């Protein structure tokens, strides 16, 4: 019985790993909500905050618009980067994806 459970566990883990890799390559919309704030802190952690309207003017002061066509990514050093410019091939595939 233990041998059967071990084989089942290994097969399940292998299937999960394969499906995770397949899902990781699909693009998905990044759904940002107007009443939420999103932060990338000094330690490299990401946070989301419920926004209010009492300090909206202060929040917008010094803020800059993100241009359409901007790609955000984490570099090998763990730093958050952004790149403006084309990131899709002519056929809609991600230009910097895995082969």
Gaussian input, Z-matrix of N, CA and C with variables (Angstrom, degrees):
# hf/3-21g

backbone

0 1
 N
 C     1     B1
 C     2     B2     1     A1
 N     3     B3     2     A2     1     D1
 C     4     B4     3     A3     2     D2
 C     5     B5     4     A4     3     D3
 N     6     B6     5     A5     4     D4
 C     7     B7     6     A6     5     D5
 C     8     B8     7     A7     6     D6
 N     9     B9     8     A8     7     D7
 C    10    B10     9     A9     8     D8
 C    11    B11    10    A10     9     D9
 N    12    B12    11    A11    10    D10
 C    13    B13    12    A12    11    D11
 C    14    B14    13    A13    12    D12
 N    15    B15    14    A14    13    D13
 C    16    B16    15    A15    14    D14
 C    17    B17    16    A16    15    D15
 N    18    B18    17    A17    16    D16
 C    19    B19    18    A18    17    D17
 C    20    B20    19    A19    18    D18
 N    21    B21    20    A20    19    D19
 C    22    B22    21    A21    20    D20
 C    23    B23    22    A22    21    D21
 N    24    B24    23    A23    22    D22
 C    25    B25    24    A24    23    D23
 C    26    B26    25    A25    24    D24
 N    27    B27    26    A26    25    D25
 C    28    B28    27    A27    26    D26
 C    29    B29    28    A28    27    D27
 N    30    B30    29    A29    28    D28
 C    31    B31    30    A30    29    D29
 C    32    B32    31    A31    30    D30
 N    33    B33    32    A32    31    D31
 C    34    B34    33    A33    32    D32
 C    35    B35    34    A34    33    D33
 N    36    B36    35    A35    34    D34
 C    37    B37    36    A36    35    D35
 C    38    B38    37    A37    36    D36
 N    39    B39    38    A38    37    D37
 C    40    B40    39    A39    38    D38
 C    41    B41    40    A40    39    D39
 N    42    B42    41    A41    40    D40
 C    43    B43    42    A42    41    D41
 C    44    B44    43    A43    42    D42
 N    45    B45    44    A44    43    D43
 C    46    B46    45    A45    44    D44
 C    47    B47    46    A46    45    D45
 N    48    B48    47    A47    46    D46
 C    49    B49    48    A48    47    D47
 C    50    B50    49    A49    48    D48
 N    51    B51    50    A50    49    D49
 C    52    B52    51    A51    50    D50
 C    53    B53    52    A52    51    D51
 N    54    B54    53    A53    52    D52
 C    55    B55    54    A54    53    D53
 C    56    B56    55    A55    54    D54
 N    57    B57    56    A56    55    D55
 C    58    B58    57    A57    56    D56
 C    59    B59    58    A58    57    D57
 N    60    B60    59    A59    58    D58
 C    61    B61    60    A60    59    D59
 C    62    B62    61    A61    60    D60
 N    63    B63    62    A62    61    D61
 C    64    B64    63    A63    62    D62
 C    65    B65    64    A64    63    D63
 N    66    B66    65    A65    64    D64
 C    67    B67    66    A66    65    D65
 C    68    B68    67    A67    66    D66
 N    69    B69    68    A68    67    D67
 C    70    B70    69    A69    68    D68
 C    71    B71    70    A70    69    D69
 N    72    B72    71    A71    70    D70
 C    73    B73    72    A72    71    D71
 C    74    B74    73    A73    72    D72
 N    75    B75    74    A74    73    D73
 C    76    B76    75    A75    74    D74
 C    77    B77    76    A76    75    D75
 N    78    B78    77    A77    76    D76
 C    79    B79    78    A78    77    D77
 C    80    B80    79    A79    78    D78
 N    81    B81    80    A80    79    D79
 C    82    B82    81    A81    80    D80
 C    83    B83    82    A82    81    D81
 N    84    B84    83    A83    82    D82
 C    85    B85    84    A84    83    D83
 C    86    B86    85    A85    84    D84
 N    87    B87    86    A86    85    D85
 C    88    B88    87    A87    86    D86
 C    89    B89    88    A88    87    D87
 N    90    B90    89    A89    88    D88
 C    91    B91    90    A90    89    D89
 C    92    B92    91    A91    90    D90
 N    93    B93    92    A92    91    D91
 C    94    B94    93    A93    92    D92
 C    95    B95    94    A94    93    D93
 N    96    B96    95    A95    94    D94
 C    97    B97    96    A96    95    D95
 C    98    B98    97    A97    96    D96
 N    99    B99    98    A98    97    D97
 C   100   B100    99    A99    98    D98
 C   101   B101   100   A100    99    D99
 N   102   B102   101   A101   100   D100
 C   103   B103   102   A102   101   D101
 C   104   B104   103   A103   102   D102
 N   105   B105   104   A104   103   D103
 C   106   B106   105   A105   104   D104
 C   107   B107   106   A106   105   D105
 N   108   B108   107   A107   106   D106
 C   109   B109   108   A108   107   D107
 C   110   B110   109   A109   108   D108
 N   111   B111   110   A110   109   D109
 C   112   B112   111   A111   110   D110
 C   113   B113   112   A112   111   D111
 N   114   B114   113   A113   112   D112
 C   115   B115   114   A114   113   D113
 C   116   B116   115   A115   114   D114
 N   117   B117   116   A116   115   D115
 C   118   B118   117   A117   116   D116
 C   119   B119   118   A118   117   D117
 N   120   B120   119   A119   118   D118
 C   121   B121   120   A120   119   D119
 C   122   B122   121   A121   120   D120
 N   123   B123   122   A122   121   D121
 C   124   B124   123   A123   122   D122
 C   125   B125   124   A124   123   D123
 N   126   B126   125   A125   124   D124
 C   127   B127   126   A126   125   D125
 C   128   B128   127   A127   126   D126
 N   129   B129   128   A128   127   D127
 C   130   B130   129   A129   128   D128
 C   131   B131   130   A130   129   D129
 N   132   B132   131   A131   130   D130
 C   133   B133   132   A132   131   D131
 C   134   B134   133   A133   132   D132
 N   135   B135   134   A134   133   D133
 C   136   B136   135   A135   134   D134
 C   137   B137   136   A136   135   D135
 N   138   B138   137   A137   136   D136
 C   139   B139   138   A138   137   D137
 C   140   B140   139   A139   138   D138
 N   141   B141   140   A140   139   D139
 C   142   B142   141   A141   140   D140
 C   143   B143   142   A142   141   D141
 N   144   B144   143   A143   142   D142
 C   145   B145   144   A144   143   D143
 C   146   B146   145   A145   144   D144
 N   147   B147   146   A146   145   D145
 C   148   B148   147   A147   146   D146
 C   149   B149   148   A148   147   D147
 N   150   B150   149   A149   148   D148
 C   151   B151   150   A150   149   D149
 C   152   B152   151   A151   150   D150
 N   153   B153   152   A152   151   D151
 C   154   B154   153   A153   152   D152
 C   155   B155   154   A154   153   D153
 N   156   B156   155   A155   154   D154
 C   157   B157   156   A156   155   D155
 C   158   B158   157   A157   156   D156
 N   159   B159   158   A158   157   D157
 C   160   B160   159   A159   158   D158
 C   161   B161   160   A160   159   D159
 N   162   B162   161   A161   160   D160
 C   163   B163   162   A162   161   D161
 C   164   B164   163   A163   162   D162
 N   165   B165   164   A164   163   D163
 C   166   B166   165   A165   164   D164
 C   167   B167   166   A166   165   D165
 N   168   B168   167   A167   166   D166
 C   169   B169   168   A168   167   D167
 C   170   B170   169   A169   168   D168
 N   171   B171   170   A170   169   D169
 C   172   B172   171   A171   170   D170
 C   173   B173   172   A172   171   D171
 N   174   B174   173   A173   172   D172
 C   175   B175   174   A174   173   D173
 C   176   B176   175   A175   174   D174
 N   177   B177   176   A176   175   D175
 C   178   B178   177   A177   176   D176
 C   179   B179   178   A178   177   D177
 N   180   B180   179   A179   178   D178
 C   181   B181   180   A180   179   D179
 C   182   B182   181   A181   180   D180
 N   183   B183   182   A182   181   D181
 C   184   B184   183   A183   182   D182
 C   185   B185   184   A184   183   D183
 N   186   B186   185   A185   184   D184
 C   187   B187   186   A186   185   D185
 C   188   B188   187   A187   186   D186
 N   189   B189   188   A188   187   D187
 C   190   B190   189   A189   188   D188
 C   191   B191   190   A190   189   D189
 N   192   B192   191   A191   190   D190
 C   193   B193   192   A192   191   D191
 C   194   B194   193   A193   192   D192
 N   195   B195   194   A194   193   D193
 C   196   B196   195   A195   194   D194
 C   197   B197   196   A196   195   D195
 N   198   B198   197   A197   196   D196
 C   199   B199   198   A198   197   D197
 C   200   B200   199   A199   198   D198
 N   201   B201   200   A200   199   D199
 C   202   B202   201   A201   200   D200
 C   203   B203   202   A202   201   D201
 N   204   B204   203   A203   202   D202
 C   205   B205   204   A204   203   D203
 C   206   B206   205   A205   204   D204
 N   207   B207   206   A206   205   D205
 C   208   B208   207   A207   206   D206
 C   209   B209   208   A208   207   D207
 N   210   B210   209   A209   208   D208
 C   211   B211   210   A210   209   D209
 C   212   B212   211   A211   210   D210
 N   213   B213   212   A212   211   D211
 C   214   B214   213   A213   212   D212
 C   215   B215   214   A214   213   D213
 N   216   B216   215   A215   214   D214
 C   217   B217   216   A216   215   D215
 C   218   B218   217   A217   216   D216
 N   219   B219   218   A218   217   D217
 C   220   B220   219   A219   218   D218
 C   221   B221   220   A220   219   D219
 N   222   B222   221   A221   220   D220
 C   223   B223   222   A222   221   D221
 C   224   B224   223   A223   222   D222
 N   225   B225   224   A224   223   D223
 C   226   B226   225   A225   224   D224
 C   227   B227   226   A226   225   D225
 N   228   B228   227   A227   226   D226
 C   229   B229   228   A228   227   D227
 C   230   B230   229   A229   228   D228
 N   231   B231   230   A230   229   D229
 C   232   B232   231   A231   230   D230
 C   233   B233   232   A232   231   D231
 N   234   B234   233   A233   232   D232
 C   235   B235   234   A234   233   D233
 C   236   B236   235   A235   234   D234
 N   237   B237   236   A236   235   D235
 C   238   B238   237   A237   236   D236
 C   239   B239   238   A238   237   D237
 N   240   B240   239   A239   238   D238
 C   241   B241   240   A240   239   D239
 C   242   B242   241   A241   240   D240
 N   243   B243   242   A242   241   D241
 C   244   B244   243   A243   242   D242
 C   245   B245   244   A244   243   D243
 N   246   B246   245   A245   244   D244
 C   247   B247   246   A246   245   D245
 C   248   B248   247   A247   246   D246
 N   249   B249   248   A248   247   D247
 C   250   B250   249   A249   248   D248
 C   251   B251   250   A250   249   D249
 N   252   B252   251   A251   250   D250
 C   253   B253   252   A252   251   D251
 C   254   B254   253   A253   252   D252
 N   255   B255   254   A254   253   D253
 C   256   B256   255   A255   254   D254
 C   257   B257   256   A256   255   D255
 N   258   B258   257   A257   256   D256
 C   259   B259   258   A258   257   D257
 C   260   B260   259   A259   258   D258
 N   261   B261   260   A260   259   D259
 C   262   B262   261   A261   260   D260
 C   263   B263   262   A262   261   D261
 N   264   B264   263   A263   262   D262
 C   265   B265   264   A264   263   D263
 C   266   B266   265   A265   264   D264
 N   267   B267   266   A266   265   D265
 C   268   B268   267   A267   266   D266
 C   269   B269   268   A268   267   D267
 N   270   B270   269   A269   268   D268
 C   271   B271   270   A270   269   D269
 C   272   B272   271   A271   270   D270
 N   273   B273   272   A272   271   D271
 C   274   B274   273   A273   272   D272
 C   275   B275   274   A274   273   D273
 N   276   B276   275   A275   274   D274
 C   277   B277   276   A276   275   D275
 C   278   B278   277   A277   276   D276
 N   279   B279   278   A278   277   D277
 C   280   B280   279   A279   278   D278
 C   281   B281   280   A280   279   D279
 N   282   B282   281   A281   280   D280
 C   283   B283   282   A282   281   D281
 C   284   B284   283   A283   282   D282
 N   285   B285   284   A284   283   D283
 C   286   B286   285   A285   284   D284
 C   287   B287   286   A286   285   D285
 N   288   B288   287   A287   286   D286
 C   289   B289   288   A288   287   D287
 C   290   B290   289   A289   288   D288
 N   291   B291   290   A290   289   D289
 C   292   B292   291   A291   290   D290
 C   293   B293   292   A292   291   D291
 N   294   B294   293   A293   292   D292
 C   295   B295   294   A294   293   D293
 C   296   B296   295   A295   294   D294

   B1=1.4503
   B2=1.5283
   B3=1.3348
   B4=1.4587
   B5=1.5231
   B6=1.3253
   B7=1.4604
   B8=1.5347
   B9=1.3237
   B10=1.4702
   B11=1.5262
   B12=1.3392
   B13=1.4612
   B14=1.5209
   B15=1.3181
   B16=1.4630
   B17=1.5176
   B18=1.3469
   B19=1.4653
   B20=1.5228
   B21=1.3180
   B22=1.4632
   B23=1.5277
   B24=1.3280
   B25=1.4620
   B26=1.5245
   B27=1.3259
   B28=1.4620
   B29=1.5242
   B30=1.3165
   B31=1.4593
   B32=1.5305
   B33=1.3174
   B34=1.4655
   B35=1.5222
   B36=1.3264
   B37=1.4664
   B38=1.5254
   B39=1.3263
   B40=1.4631
   B41=1.5270
   B42=1.3237
   B43=1.4553
   B44=1.5249
   B45=1.3259
   B46=1.4680
   B47=1.5246
   B48=1.3354
   B49=1.4612
   B50=1.5257
   B51=1.3114
   B52=1.4630
   B53=1.5236
   B54=1.3147
   B55=1.4622
   B56=1.5128
   B57=1.3224
   B58=1.4630
   B59=1.5185
   B60=1.3114
   B61=1.4648
   B62=1.5210
   B63=1.3086
   B64=1.4580
   B65=1.5234
   B66=1.3236
   B67=1.4574
   B68=1.5204
   B69=1.3297
   B70=1.4532
   B71=1.5224
   B72=1.3221
   B73=1.4511
   B74=1.5212
   B75=1.2932
   B76=1.4598
   B77=1.5170
   B78=1.3224
   B79=1.4610
   B80=1.5278
   B81=1.3134
   B82=1.4578
   B83=1.5262
   B84=1.3136
   B85=1.4690
   B86=1.5182
   B87=1.2897
   B88=1.4528
   B89=1.5132
   B90=1.2897
   B91=1.4531
   B92=1.5237
   B93=1.3215
   B94=1.4518
   B95=1.5170
   B96=1.3075
   B97=1.4565
   B98=1.5224
   B99=1.3327
   B100=1.4651
   B101=1.5261
   B102=1.3001
   B103=1.4624
   B104=1.5359
   B105=1.3192
   B106=1.4627
   B107=1.5241
   B108=1.3339
   B109=1.4576
   B110=1.5179
   B111=1.3211
   B112=1.4598
   B113=1.5192
   B114=1.3193
   B115=1.4587
   B116=1.5247
   B117=1.3072
   B118=1.4615
   B119=1.5258
   B120=1.3237
   B121=1.4619
   B122=1.5302
   B123=1.3254
   B124=1.4611
   B125=1.5251
   B126=1.3300
   B127=1.4606
   B128=1.5261
   B129=1.3460
   B130=1.4577
   B131=1.5130
   B132=1.3196
   B133=1.4632
   B134=1.5213
   B135=1.3140
   B136=1.4625
   B137=1.5213
   B138=1.3293
   B139=1.4548
   B140=1.5183
   B141=1.3175
   B142=1.4628
   B143=1.5258
   B144=1.3165
   B145=1.4587
   B146=1.5224
   B147=1.3070
   B148=1.4645
   B149=1.5200
   B150=1.3216
   B151=1.4600
   B152=1.5204
   B153=1.3081
   B154=1.4550
   B155=1.5151
   B156=1.3055
   B157=1.4617
   B158=1.5209
   B159=1.3316
   B160=1.4629
   B161=1.5290
   B162=1.3216
   B163=1.4648
   B164=1.5268
   B165=1.3170
   B166=1.4623
   B167=1.5212
   B168=1.3254
   B169=1.4594
   B170=1.5170
   B171=1.3213
   B172=1.4610
   B173=1.5232
   B174=1.3134
   B175=1.4622
   B176=1.5298
   B177=1.3260
   B178=1.4633
   B179=1.5271
   B180=1.3119
   B181=1.4661
   B182=1.5314
   B183=1.3006
   B184=1.4577
   B185=1.5225
   B186=1.3306
   B187=1.4691
   B188=1.5318
   B189=1.3130
   B190=1.4636
   B191=1.5188
   B192=1.3222
   B193=1.4645
   B194=1.5232
   B195=1.3192
   B196=1.4609
   B197=1.5282
   B198=1.3208
   B199=1.4650
   B200=1.5272
   B201=1.3190
   B202=1.4710
   B203=1.5180
   B204=1.3091
   B205=1.4614
   B206=1.5190
   B207=1.3290
   B208=1.4656
   B209=1.5250
   B210=1.3127
   B211=1.4581
   B212=1.5242
   B213=1.3307
   B214=1.4595
   B215=1.5246
   B216=1.3302
   B217=1.4627
   B218=1.5213
   B219=1.3257
   B220=1.4556
   B221=1.5233
   B222=1.3357
   B223=1.4628
   B224=1.5207
   B225=1.3226
   B226=1.4606
   B227=1.5242
   B228=1.3400
   B229=1.4582
   B230=1.5214
   B231=1.3545
   B232=1.4516
   B233=1.5221
   B234=1.3242
   B235=1.4556
   B236=1.5275
   B237=1.3377
   B238=1.4618
   B239=1.5218
   B240=1.3308
   B241=1.4553
   B242=1.5235
   B243=1.3352
   B244=1.4513
   B245=1.5168
   B246=1.3204
   B247=1.4531
   B248=1.5111
   B249=1.3164
   B250=1.4591
   B251=1.5144
   B252=1.2675
   B253=1.4498
   B254=1.5060
   B255=1.3033
   B256=1.4649
   B257=1.5219
   B258=1.3142
   B259=1.4645
   B260=1.5271
   B261=1.3310
   B262=1.4618
   B263=1.5205
   B264=1.3132
   B265=1.4639
   B266=1.5301
   B267=1.3066
   B268=1.4575
   B269=1.5200
   B270=1.3396
   B271=1.4612
   B272=1.5308
   B273=1.3482
   B274=1.4581
   B275=1.5155
   B276=1.3414
   B277=1.4694
   B278=1.5266
   B279=1.3233
   B280=1.4525
   B281=1.5306
   B282=1.3121
   B283=1.4580
   B284=1.5298
   B285=1.3176
   B286=1.4519
   B287=1.5334
   B288=1.3136
   B289=1.4619
   B290=1.5057
   B291=1.3263
   B292=1.4753
   B293=1.5241
   B294=1.3012
   B295=1.4814
   B296=1.5009
   A1=110.21
   A2=116.94
   A3=120.94
   A4=110.78
   A5=118.04
   A6=122.76
   A7=109.86
   A8=117.00
   A9=121.34
   A10=110.81
   A11=117.59
   A12=121.41
   A13=111.10
   A14=117.11
   A15=120.67
   A16=110.44
   A17=117.01
   A18=120.58
   A19=110.70
   A20=117.10
   A21=121.52
   A22=110.13
   A23=116.79
   A24=120.97
   A25=110.54
   A26=118.08
   A27=121.79
   A28=110.61
   A29=117.42
   A30=120.71
   A31=111.10
   A32=116.78
   A33=120.98
   A34=110.63
   A35=117.54
   A36=121.42
   A37=110.63
   A38=117.22
   A39=120.68
   A40=110.71
   A41=117.31
   A42=121.31
   A43=110.78
   A44=116.89
   A45=120.71
   A46=110.38
   A47=117.43
   A48=120.55
   A49=111.09
   A50=117.33
   A51=120.62
   A52=111.78
   A53=117.14
   A54=119.15
   A55=110.96
   A56=118.57
   A57=121.15
   A58=109.82
   A59=117.94
   A60=121.32
   A61=110.50
   A62=117.24
   A63=120.49
   A64=111.08
   A65=117.49
   A66=120.08
   A67=111.72
   A68=117.60
   A69=121.02
   A70=111.87
   A71=118.47
   A72=121.38
   A73=112.80
   A74=117.97
   A75=121.09
   A76=110.39
   A77=116.80
   A78=120.44
   A79=109.17
   A80=116.15
   A81=121.61
   A82=108.31
   A83=117.70
   A84=119.31
   A85=111.57
   A86=115.68
   A87=122.98
   A88=105.06
   A89=117.47
   A90=121.75
   A91=111.29
   A92=115.23
   A93=121.71
   A94=107.81
   A95=117.01
   A96=121.24
   A97=109.83
   A98=117.16
   A99=120.04
   A100=114.37
   A101=119.21
   A102=120.48
   A103=112.70
   A104=116.01
   A105=121.06
   A106=109.86
   A107=115.81
   A108=122.58
   A109=107.83
   A110=116.37
   A111=121.35
   A112=108.31
   A113=116.98
   A114=121.29
   A115=111.24
   A116=113.75
   A117=123.65
   A118=104.88
   A119=117.32
   A120=120.18
   A121=113.21
   A122=115.95
   A123=122.07
   A124=113.15
   A125=117.13
   A126=121.52
   A127=112.84
   A128=117.00
   A129=121.17
   A130=114.20
   A131=118.32
   A132=121.78
   A133=109.13
   A134=115.93
   A135=120.61
   A136=109.42
   A137=115.37
   A138=122.20
   A139=109.00
   A140=116.40
   A141=120.88
   A142=107.87
   A143=114.63
   A144=121.34
   A145=109.80
   A146=116.57
   A147=121.93
   A148=107.13
   A149=116.42
   A150=121.17
   A151=110.77
   A152=114.86
   A153=122.41
   A154=108.95
   A155=117.35
   A156=120.37
   A157=112.41
   A158=118.69
   A159=120.09
   A160=113.07
   A161=119.80
   A162=122.25
   A163=112.19
   A164=117.80
   A165=120.91
   A166=111.86
   A167=117.72
   A168=121.11
   A169=111.89
   A170=116.61
   A171=121.48
   A172=110.52
   A173=116.54
   A174=121.30
   A175=110.82
   A176=117.07
   A177=120.61
   A178=112.89
   A179=117.36
   A180=120.82
   A181=108.26
   A182=116.24
   A183=120.95
   A184=114.07
   A185=117.79
   A186=120.46
   A187=109.73
   A188=116.50
   A189=122.07
   A190=109.13
   A191=115.50
   A192=120.64
   A193=109.30
   A194=115.79
   A195=121.08
   A196=106.76
   A197=117.44
   A198=118.89
   A199=111.85
   A200=115.94
   A201=119.78
   A202=107.48
   A203=116.37
   A204=120.72
   A205=112.58
   A206=117.62
   A207=121.90
   A208=109.50
   A209=115.87
   A210=122.85
   A211=108.14
   A212=117.37
   A213=123.03
   A214=107.72
   A215=116.36
   A216=119.22
   A217=109.84
   A218=115.13
   A219=122.33
   A220=107.38
   A221=116.27
   A222=121.30
   A223=111.14
   A224=116.01
   A225=121.03
   A226=112.14
   A227=116.61
   A228=120.72
   A229=112.45
   A230=117.63
   A231=122.09
   A232=114.09
   A233=117.61
   A234=122.83
   A235=110.58
   A236=116.72
   A237=121.59
   A238=108.77
   A239=116.58
   A240=123.22
   A241=109.50
   A242=114.72
   A243=120.93
   A244=107.49
   A245=115.16
   A246=121.22
   A247=107.95
   A248=116.57
   A249=120.60
   A250=107.61
   A251=116.45
   A252=120.33
   A253=110.53
   A254=115.96
   A255=119.55
   A256=112.39
   A257=114.93
   A258=120.59
   A259=110.87
   A260=116.73
   A261=121.41
   A262=109.45
   A263=115.45
   A264=121.22
   A265=108.88
   A266=117.24
   A267=121.77
   A268=113.42
   A269=117.41
   A270=120.99
   A271=112.28
   A272=117.65
   A273=121.32
   A274=114.81
   A275=117.84
   A276=120.33
   A277=109.39
   A278=115.44
   A279=122.13
   A280=109.44
   A281=116.82
   A282=123.21
   A283=112.59
   A284=118.00
   A285=121.41
   A286=112.22
   A287=117.22
   A288=121.23
   A289=112.78
   A290=114.39
   A291=119.47
   A292=108.88
   A293=115.25
   A294=120.96
   A295=111.12
   D1=-41.49
   D2=-179.81
   D3=-62.62
   D4=-39.40
   D5=178.76
   D6=-61.44
   D7=-42.20
   D8=178.35
   D9=-63.47
   D10=-43.73
   D11=179.42
   D12=-64.90
   D13=-38.97
   D14=178.43
   D15=-63.18
   D16=-46.05
   D17=178.79
   D18=-62.70
   D19=-41.06
   D20=179.47
   D21=-63.34
   D22=-43.96
   D23=179.63
   D24=-62.42
   D25=-45.98
   D26=-179.68
   D27=-63.37
   D28=-42.99
   D29=178.93
   D30=-63.77
   D31=-41.89
   D32=178.89
   D33=-64.70
   D34=-43.27
   D35=179.40
   D36=-64.05
   D37=-41.63
   D38=179.15
   D39=-64.44
   D40=-43.33
   D41=178.20
   D42=-62.18
   D43=-43.37
   D44=179.33
   D45=-62.47
   D46=-41.44
   D47=179.40
   D48=-64.27
   D49=-41.70
   D50=179.77
   D51=-66.54
   D52=-42.80
   D53=-179.41
   D54=-71.14
   D55=-32.27
   D56=176.77
   D57=-63.88
   D58=-43.10
   D59=178.70
   D60=-62.93
   D61=-40.11
   D62=-179.62
   D63=-66.19
   D64=-41.36
   D65=179.95
   D66=-69.03
   D67=-31.64
   D68=-176.04
   D69=-65.55
   D70=-21.88
   D71=-177.15
   D72=-89.97
   D73=-9.81
   D74=179.56
   D75=-85.49
   D76=136.28
   D77=175.92
   D78=-77.82
   D79=144.34
   D80=179.00
   D81=-138.45
   D82=145.62
   D83=178.88
   D84=-62.59
   D85=141.65
   D86=176.05
   D87=-97.49
   D88=105.96
   D89=-171.94
   D90=-90.48
   D91=100.72
   D92=175.48
   D93=-95.41
   D94=137.82
   D95=-177.46
   D96=-107.25
   D97=143.89
   D98=-177.23
   D99=-63.45
   D100=-24.16
   D101=-177.60
   D102=-98.52
   D103=18.32
   D104=-179.33
   D105=-124.36
   D106=148.30
   D107=172.30
   D108=-112.71
   D109=143.70
   D110=-178.51
   D111=-123.19
   D112=130.08
   D113=-174.38
   D114=-125.78
   D115=149.18
   D116=172.83
   D117=-122.28
   D118=103.39
   D119=-169.68
   D120=-81.46
   D121=177.23
   D122=-175.21
   D123=-65.28
   D124=-17.19
   D125=177.59
   D126=-95.98
   D127=4.03
   D128=178.78
   D129=83.91
   D130=12.68
   D131=178.10
   D132=-92.88
   D133=150.42
   D134=177.88
   D135=-105.83
   D136=145.63
   D137=-177.21
   D138=-139.10
   D139=153.39
   D140=170.56
   D141=-125.45
   D142=141.35
   D143=-176.19
   D144=-128.64
   D145=139.81
   D146=171.98
   D147=-74.21
   D148=127.05
   D149=-175.77
   D150=-93.34
   D151=153.04
   D152=173.23
   D153=-116.30
   D154=-179.77
   D155=-179.16
   D156=-110.22
   D157=-6.21
   D158=-174.45
   D159=-69.05
   D160=-25.37
   D161=-179.90
   D162=-119.82
   D163=27.29
   D164=-175.71
   D165=-60.32
   D166=-39.33
   D167=179.26
   D168=-62.03
   D169=-42.88
   D170=178.52
   D171=-65.33
   D172=-39.41
   D173=179.43
   D174=-62.40
   D175=-43.43
   D176=-177.34
   D177=-74.03
   D178=-22.05
   D179=179.94
   D180=-66.70
   D181=121.14
   D182=-179.67
   D183=85.38
   D184=-5.89
   D185=179.01
   D186=-77.25
   D187=151.72
   D188=178.44
   D189=-124.33
   D190=143.78
   D191=176.69
   D192=-71.85
   D193=142.20
   D194=173.83
   D195=-88.71
   D196=124.76
   D197=-179.08
   D198=-65.36
   D199=145.12
   D200=173.41
   D201=-61.78
   D202=148.37
   D203=-178.59
   D204=83.40
   D205=24.87
   D206=179.84
   D207=-99.80
   D208=134.75
   D209=178.12
   D210=-108.16
   D211=130.99
   D212=175.15
   D213=-108.48
   D214=139.84
   D215=178.15
   D216=-157.38
   D217=158.96
   D218=176.21
   D219=-98.71
   D220=125.84
   D221=178.82
   D222=-77.23
   D223=174.26
   D224=-179.82
   D225=-62.92
   D226=-20.68
   D227=179.24
   D228=-88.77
   D229=3.45
   D230=178.64
   D231=85.85
   D232=0.98
   D233=-178.64
   D234=-84.20
   D235=140.41
   D236=175.56
   D237=-79.84
   D238=130.66
   D239=178.13
   D240=-123.68
   D241=161.21
   D242=170.84
   D243=-134.75
   D244=148.03
   D245=-179.08
   D246=-137.69
   D247=122.51
   D248=173.34
   D249=-92.53
   D250=141.87
   D251=-179.18
   D252=127.25
   D253=175.97
   D254=-175.54
   D255=-63.70
   D256=135.28
   D257=174.80
   D258=-131.80
   D259=4.92
   D260=176.13
   D261=-119.15
   D262=143.39
   D263=173.72
   D264=-73.41
   D265=171.29
   D266=179.18
   D267=-59.68
   D268=-28.11
   D269=-179.90
   D270=-89.71
   D271=5.89
   D272=177.99
   D273=90.20
   D274=-1.32
   D275=178.98
   D276=-79.76
   D277=149.64
   D278=-179.93
   D279=-66.23
   D280=123.31
   D281=-174.44
   D282=-64.30
   D283=-29.64
   D284=-173.85
   D285=-108.38
   D286=19.74
   D287=-178.32
   D288=-76.52
   D289=174.07
   D290=178.43
   D291=-70.97
   D292=157.75
   D293=-178.43
   D294=-74.69

